[in-house]
């Protein structure tokens, strides 16, 4: 009787152990399959993300988009796809990702508000790279700076001024202001004035200016230079002198013409007047 009682007492314990083992095996198989599925999602997902990144790069290269923007957009797409793959893998493991996504969204909003100036510079940089208001080597005036563009970045643009100072300008400031590109067109007009006294002959002065324009190198024949009387001022008769040149020859033409006109006027006996006033003194006699 005692032996039977012991055996009966051990049977429930054995059954309980067997049930626990079955449960552990079931849970292990279930989560093992989920873990395997998550691993497959990560491996295949990362591979697809890499392929899509390469596809984006090739597509943008065919559109002749700037390499800086290609690299940035490709990296951004790759990171976004990787984040999507990781979230999908966590979902496969029955990890609730809704709160995780909400936290990421809130963090992204906070970071965006903190970096709104940098984001504005980034957006302006992207627009500059896409629409190309200027390119490397162009002489531009924008954002309160006049100089040659040396580097166009996502956030800033590097400009060397005419006196060789390196200036780093935020892209948002460039895009929010007028941009004057002196190198965009193939030709550029040089505007100058030359004055003669009222006692000098206008035709002689005009011929002297035209002769100078033929001697200074860099002046184009087409469009032809313009020389005409523009003003009868207080002390002088003023000419407008407008030769055309290539953008790189602008300052050489400007200084060459100014010096040439002075020398030519001196040789022709044409005076360049300076402001003057006639003062009349009247004597008042008493009585």
C-alpha positions as CSV (number, residue, x, y, z in Angstrom):
1,X,0.0,0.0,0.0
2,X,2.8,2.4,0.9
3,X,4.6,1.7,-2.4
4,X,1.5,2.4,-4.4
5,X,1.0,5.7,-2.6
6,X,4.5,6.8,-3.4
7,X,4.1,5.9,-7.0
8,X,0.8,7.8,-7.2
9,X,2.4,10.8,-5.6
10,X,5.3,10.8,-8.1
11,X,3.1,10.5,-11.2
12,X,1.7,14.1,-10.9
13,X,5.2,15.5,-10.4
14,X,6.4,13.6,-13.5
15,X,3.5,14.8,-15.5
16,X,4.1,18.4,-14.3
17,X,7.7,18.2,-15.4
18,X,6.8,16.8,-18.8
19,X,4.2,19.6,-19.3
20,X,6.8,22.2,-18.4
21,X,9.3,20.7,-20.8
22,X,6.7,20.7,-23.5
23,X,5.8,24.3,-22.8
24,X,9.5,25.4,-22.9
25,X,10.0,23.5,-26.1
26,X,6.9,25.1,-27.6
27,X,8.0,28.6,-26.5
28,X,11.5,27.9,-27.7
29,X,10.4,26.8,-31.1
30,X,8.0,29.7,-31.4
31,X,10.4,32.4,-30.4
32,X,13.2,30.6,-32.3
33,X,11.2,30.8,-35.5
34,X,10.4,34.4,-34.8
35,X,14.1,35.2,-34.1
36,X,15.0,33.3,-37.3
37,X,12.4,35.3,-39.2
38,X,13.7,38.6,-37.7
39,X,17.2,37.6,-38.7
40,X,16.1,36.8,-42.3
41,X,14.3,40.2,-42.4
42,X,17.4,42.0,-41.3
43,X,19.7,40.2,-43.7
44,X,17.4,40.6,-46.8
45,X,16.3,44.1,-45.8
46,X,19.8,45.4,-45.4
47,X,20.7,43.8,-48.8
48,X,17.7,45.5,-50.4
49,X,18.5,48.8,-48.8
50,X,22.0,48.6,-50.2
51,X,20.7,47.9,-53.7
52,X,18.2,50.8,-53.5
53,X,21.0,53.1,-52.4
54,X,23.0,52.2,-55.5
55,X,19.9,52.6,-57.6
56,X,19.3,56.1,-56.2
57,X,23.0,57.0,-56.9
58,X,22.8,55.8,-60.5
59,X,19.5,57.6,-61.1
60,X,20.8,60.9,-59.8
61,X,24.0,60.6,-61.7
62,X,22.1,60.2,-64.9
63,X,20.3,63.4,-64.1
64,X,23.7,65.2,-63.8
65,X,23.0,66.2,-60.2
66,X,25.9,67.5,-58.1
67,X,28.0,64.7,-56.4
68,X,27.7,66.4,-53.0
69,X,23.9,66.2,-53.1
70,X,24.0,62.6,-54.5
71,X,26.1,61.4,-51.6
72,X,23.9,63.1,-49.0
73,X,20.6,61.9,-50.5
74,X,21.9,58.3,-51.0
75,X,23.1,58.2,-47.3
76,X,19.8,59.6,-46.1
77,X,17.8,57.0,-48.1
78,X,20.0,54.2,-46.9
79,X,19.6,55.2,-43.2
80,X,15.8,55.5,-43.6
81,X,15.6,52.1,-45.2
82,X,17.8,50.5,-42.4
83,X,15.5,52.0,-39.8
84,X,12.5,50.6,-41.5
85,X,14.1,47.1,-41.6
86,X,15.0,47.2,-37.9
87,X,11.4,48.2,-37.0
88,X,10.1,45.4,-39.2
89,X,12.4,42.9,-37.4
90,X,11.3,44.1,-34.0
91,X,7.6,43.7,-35.1
92,X,8.4,40.1,-36.0
93,X,9.6,39.5,-32.4
94,X,6.3,41.0,-31.1
95,X,8.1,44.0,-29.8
96,X,5.6,46.9,-29.6
97,X,7.2,49.6,-31.8
98,X,4.5,52.2,-31.6
99,X,5.9,53.9,-28.5
100,X,9.4,53.6,-30.0
101,X,8.3,55.4,-33.2
102,X,6.5,58.1,-31.1
103,X,9.7,58.7,-29.1
104,X,11.7,59.0,-32.3
105,X,9.2,61.4,-33.8
106,X,9.2,63.6,-30.7
107,X,13.0,63.5,-30.7
108,X,13.1,64.4,-34.4
109,X,10.8,67.4,-33.8
110,X,12.9,68.6,-30.9
111,X,16.1,68.3,-32.9
112,X,14.4,70.0,-35.9
113,X,13.4,73.0,-33.7
114,X,16.9,73.2,-32.2
115,X,18.5,73.1,-35.6
116,X,16.1,75.1,-37.6
117,X,18.8,77.5,-38.7
118,X,21.0,74.6,-39.9
119,X,18.0,73.0,-41.6
120,X,17.3,76.3,-43.4
121,X,21.0,76.3,-44.6
122,X,20.6,72.7,-45.7
123,X,17.4,73.3,-47.7
124,X,19.1,76.4,-49.3
125,X,22.2,74.3,-50.1
126,X,20.0,71.7,-51.8
127,X,18.2,74.3,-53.9
128,X,21.5,75.9,-54.9
129,X,22.9,72.5,-56.0
130,X,19.7,71.7,-58.0
131,X,19.1,75.1,-59.6
132,X,22.8,76.2,-59.8
133,X,22.6,80.0,-59.7
134,X,26.4,80.0,-59.8
135,X,29.2,77.4,-60.1
136,X,32.7,77.1,-58.8
137,X,35.0,79.9,-60.1
138,X,32.1,82.4,-60.8
139,X,32.4,86.0,-59.6
140,X,29.3,86.7,-57.6
141,X,27.8,89.3,-55.3
142,X,25.4,87.8,-52.8
143,X,24.7,87.9,-49.1
144,X,26.7,91.1,-48.7
145,X,29.9,89.5,-50.2
146,X,31.6,90.1,-53.6
147,X,34.1,87.5,-54.6
148,X,34.9,84.2,-56.4
149,X,33.0,81.0,-55.4
150,X,35.6,78.4,-54.2
151,X,33.4,75.8,-52.6
152,X,29.6,75.0,-52.5
153,X,28.7,72.9,-49.5
154,X,25.4,71.6,-48.1
155,X,25.3,74.2,-45.3
156,X,27.8,77.0,-46.4
157,X,29.5,78.5,-49.4
158,X,33.1,79.6,-49.4
159,X,33.9,82.8,-51.3
160,X,37.3,84.4,-51.8
161,X,36.9,88.2,-51.9
162,X,38.7,90.4,-54.4
163,X,41.3,91.2,-51.8
164,X,41.8,87.5,-51.2
165,X,39.9,87.1,-47.9
166,X,38.1,83.8,-47.4
167,X,34.5,84.3,-46.4
168,X,32.2,81.5,-45.3
169,X,28.5,82.5,-46.1
170,X,25.5,80.5,-44.8
171,X,23.5,79.2,-47.7
172,X,20.2,80.5,-46.3
173,X,21.6,84.1,-46.4
174,X,22.7,83.6,-50.0
175,X,19.3,82.3,-51.1
176,X,17.3,84.9,-49.2
177,X,19.1,87.8,-51.0
178,X,19.6,88.9,-54.6
179,X,22.4,87.0,-56.4
180,X,24.4,88.8,-59.1
181,X,26.5,86.5,-61.1
182,X,29.1,88.5,-63.1
183,X,30.5,85.3,-64.8
184,X,27.2,83.8,-66.0
185,X,27.1,85.6,-69.4
186,X,29.7,85.4,-72.0
187,X,30.1,89.2,-72.4
188,X,30.0,92.1,-70.0
189,X,29.7,95.9,-70.6
190,X,32.1,98.3,-68.9
191,X,30.3,101.6,-68.1
192,X,32.5,104.7,-67.7
193,X,32.2,108.5,-68.1
194,X,34.7,111.1,-69.5
195,X,34.2,114.8,-69.2
196,X,35.5,117.7,-71.4
197,X,35.3,121.4,-70.9
198,X,32.7,123.5,-72.7
199,X,35.4,125.1,-74.8
200,X,36.6,121.8,-76.3
201,X,35.3,120.3,-79.6
202,X,32.9,117.4,-79.0
203,X,33.8,115.6,-82.3
204,X,37.5,115.8,-81.5
205,X,36.9,114.3,-78.0
206,X,34.7,111.6,-79.4
207,X,37.3,110.6,-82.0
208,X,40.0,110.5,-79.3
209,X,37.9,108.2,-77.1
210,X,37.2,105.9,-80.1
211,X,40.9,105.7,-80.9
212,X,41.6,104.6,-77.3
213,X,38.9,101.9,-77.5
214,X,40.7,100.5,-80.5
215,X,44.0,100.3,-78.7
216,X,43.1,98.7,-75.4
217,X,43.3,94.9,-75.5
218,X,40.3,92.8,-74.5
219,X,37.6,95.1,-76.0
220,X,35.2,93.2,-78.3
221,X,34.2,94.4,-81.8
222,X,30.8,92.8,-81.3
223,X,28.8,94.3,-79.6
224,X,30.4,97.5,-80.8
225,X,31.4,100.1,-78.1
226,X,29.1,103.1,-77.5
227,X,30.4,106.6,-77.1
228,X,27.9,109.5,-76.8
229,X,27.2,112.7,-75.0
230,X,25.1,112.0,-71.9
231,X,25.0,115.2,-69.9
232,X,25.8,118.9,-70.0
233,X,26.8,119.3,-66.4
234,X,27.7,122.4,-64.3
235,X,31.4,122.3,-65.3
236,X,31.7,119.8,-68.1
237,X,30.2,118.0,-71.1
238,X,30.1,114.4,-70.2
239,X,30.5,111.3,-72.4
240,X,29.2,107.8,-71.7
241,X,31.8,105.2,-72.7
242,X,30.6,101.7,-73.0
243,X,32.9,99.0,-74.4
244,X,32.2,95.3,-74.2
245,X,34.5,92.5,-73.1
246,X,34.8,89.0,-71.7
247,X,34.0,88.8,-67.9
248,X,37.7,87.9,-67.1
249,X,38.9,91.1,-68.9
250,X,36.6,93.5,-67.1
251,X,39.1,95.3,-64.8
252,X,41.9,95.3,-67.4
253,X,39.6,97.0,-69.9
254,X,38.3,99.5,-67.2
255,X,41.7,100.6,-66.0
256,X,43.2,100.5,-69.5
257,X,40.5,102.8,-71.0
258,X,40.6,105.3,-68.1
259,X,44.3,105.7,-68.4
260,X,44.2,105.8,-72.2
261,X,41.6,108.5,-72.3
262,X,43.6,110.7,-69.9
263,X,46.8,110.3,-72.0
264,X,44.9,110.8,-75.3
265,X,43.2,114.0,-74.0
266,X,46.5,115.4,-72.9
267,X,48.1,114.7,-76.3
268,X,45.1,116.3,-78.1
269,X,45.0,119.3,-75.9
270,X,41.6,118.4,-74.5
271,X,41.1,119.6,-71.0
272,X,39.4,117.6,-68.3
273,X,37.6,120.1,-66.2
274,X,37.2,120.2,-62.4
275,X,34.4,121.8,-60.5
276,X,34.7,125.5,-60.4
277,X,32.6,128.5,-59.6
278,X,32.8,132.1,-60.8
279,X,32.7,134.6,-57.9
280,X,31.7,138.2,-58.7
281,X,32.6,140.9,-56.2
282,X,30.7,144.1,-56.3
283,X,32.0,147.3,-54.5
284,X,29.3,149.2,-52.6
285,X,29.9,152.9,-52.5
286,X,28.4,154.9,-49.7
287,X,26.8,158.2,-50.3
